[in-house]
Amino acid sequence: MSLLSESQMERIEPFFSLAHRVPCVDDRRVLSGIVYVIRNGLQWKDAPKA
């Protein structure tokens, strides 16, 4: 589940880093995790694995 809309992802996509022009990780999943932790005031260890 993504917490960011498609238009939000398109706006920030130019700021993602690429290793040899190939995405290393699923940026949407990473950003959704960051937003979830911040919104819920959690520590990384308390965030759900999914």
C-alpha positions in Angstrom: 0.0 0.0 0.0 1.4 3.4 -1.0 0.7 6.5 1.0 1.7 8.7 -1.9 -0.4 9.4 -5.0 0.9 8.9 -8.5 1.1 12.7 -9.0 3.1 13.1 -5.8 5.5 10.4 -6.9 6.0 12.1 -10.3 6.8 15.4 -8.6 9.6 14.0 -6.4 10.9 11.3 -8.8 13.7 13.5 -10.3 15.3 13.6 -6.8 15.8 9.8 -6.5 19.3 8.6 -6.9 20.1 5.9 -9.4 23.0 3.5 -9.3 24.2 3.3 -12.9 20.8 4.6 -14.1 19.0 1.5 -12.5 16.7 1.9 -9.5 18.2 0.1 -6.5 15.0 -0.2 -4.4 11.3 0.4 -4.7 11.3 4.2 -4.0 7.5 4.3 -3.4 7.8 1.6 -0.7 10.7 3.4 1.0 8.9 6.7 1.0 5.6 5.2 2.2 7.5 3.7 5.1 9.1 7.0 6.0 5.8 8.8 5.9 4.1 6.0 8.0 6.8 6.2 10.7 6.6 10.0 10.8 2.8 10.2 10.8 2.5 7.7 13.6 5.5 8.9 15.7 7.1 5.5 15.6 10.7 4.4 15.7 11.9 2.3 12.8 12.0 -0.8 14.9 8.3 -0.4 15.7 7.2 0.0 12.1 5.4 -3.0 10.5 7.6 -5.1 8.1 5.0 -4.6 5.3 
